[in-house]
């Protein structure tokens, strides 16, 4: 499954976030694949497209950052896949 993840850094110590990332990496489970990552121009948020077979993999990752980052996780599908899935219903 694909997920769009928004990490919100508002109200957090951004230097601490980037220190942890520098020192420990993403702290993600091996089963979580990060396809793309973007940082907002003001460094207030990070946007990621990730993949995991099970949503609990994302929860294990969130726990590693919950003291510094707020997460919004949205299950997504590509437009192409959605058109195929809905073809028989249109």
Secondary structure as a PSIPRED ss2 file (coil, helix, strand):
# PSIPRED VFORMAT (PSIPRED V4.0)

   1 X C   1.000  0.000  0.000
   2 X E   0.000  0.000  1.000
   3 X E   0.000  0.000  1.000
   4 X E   0.000  0.000  1.000
   5 X E   0.000  0.000  1.000
   6 X E   0.000  0.000  1.000
   7 X E   0.000  0.000  1.000
   8 X E   0.000  0.000  1.000
   9 X C   1.000  0.000  0.000
  10 X C   1.000  0.000  0.000
  11 X C   1.000  0.000  0.000
  12 X C   1.000  0.000  0.000
  13 X C   1.000  0.000  0.000
  14 X H   0.000  1.000  0.000
  15 X H   0.000  1.000  0.000
  16 X H   0.000  1.000  0.000
  17 X H   0.000  1.000  0.000
  18 X H   0.000  1.000  0.000
  19 X H   0.000  1.000  0.000
  20 X H   0.000  1.000  0.000
  21 X H   0.000  1.000  0.000
  22 X H   0.000  1.000  0.000
  23 X H   0.000  1.000  0.000
  24 X H   0.000  1.000  0.000
  25 X C   1.000  0.000  0.000
  26 X C   1.000  0.000  0.000
  27 X C   1.000  0.000  0.000
  28 X C   1.000  0.000  0.000
  29 X C   1.000  0.000  0.000
  30 X C   1.000  0.000  0.000
  31 X C   1.000  0.000  0.000
  32 X C   1.000  0.000  0.000
  33 X E   0.000  0.000  1.000
  34 X E   0.000  0.000  1.000
  35 X E   0.000  0.000  1.000
  36 X E   0.000  0.000  1.000
  37 X E   0.000  0.000  1.000
  38 X E   0.000  0.000  1.000
  39 X E   0.000  0.000  1.000
  40 X C   1.000  0.000  0.000
  41 X C   1.000  0.000  0.000
  42 X C   1.000  0.000  0.000
  43 X C   1.000  0.000  0.000
  44 X C   1.000  0.000  0.000
  45 X E   0.000  0.000  1.000
  46 X E   0.000  0.000  1.000
  47 X E   0.000  0.000  1.000
  48 X E   0.000  0.000  1.000
  49 X E   0.000  0.000  1.000
  50 X E   0.000  0.000  1.000
  51 X E   0.000  0.000  1.000
  52 X C   1.000  0.000  0.000
  53 X C   1.000  0.000  0.000
  54 X C   1.000  0.000  0.000
  55 X H   0.000  1.000  0.000
  56 X H   0.000  1.000  0.000
  57 X H   0.000  1.000  0.000
  58 X H   0.000  1.000  0.000
  59 X H   0.000  1.000  0.000
  60 X H   0.000  1.000  0.000
  61 X H   0.000  1.000  0.000
  62 X H   0.000  1.000  0.000
  63 X H   0.000  1.000  0.000
  64 X H   0.000  1.000  0.000
  65 X H   0.000  1.000  0.000
  66 X C   1.000  0.000  0.000
  67 X C   1.000  0.000  0.000
  68 X C   1.000  0.000  0.000
  69 X C   1.000  0.000  0.000
  70 X E   0.000  0.000  1.000
  71 X E   0.000  0.000  1.000
  72 X E   0.000  0.000  1.000
  73 X E   0.000  0.000  1.000
  74 X E   0.000  0.000  1.000
  75 X E   0.000  0.000  1.000
  76 X E   0.000  0.000  1.000
  77 X C   1.000  0.000  0.000
  78 X C   1.000  0.000  0.000
  79 X H   0.000  1.000  0.000
  80 X H   0.000  1.000  0.000
  81 X H   0.000  1.000  0.000
  82 X H   0.000  1.000  0.000
  83 X H   0.000  1.000  0.000
  84 X H   0.000  1.000  0.000
  85 X H   0.000  1.000  0.000
  86 X H   0.000  1.000  0.000
  87 X H   0.000  1.000  0.000
  88 X H   0.000  1.000  0.000
  89 X H   0.000  1.000  0.000
  90 X C   1.000  0.000  0.000
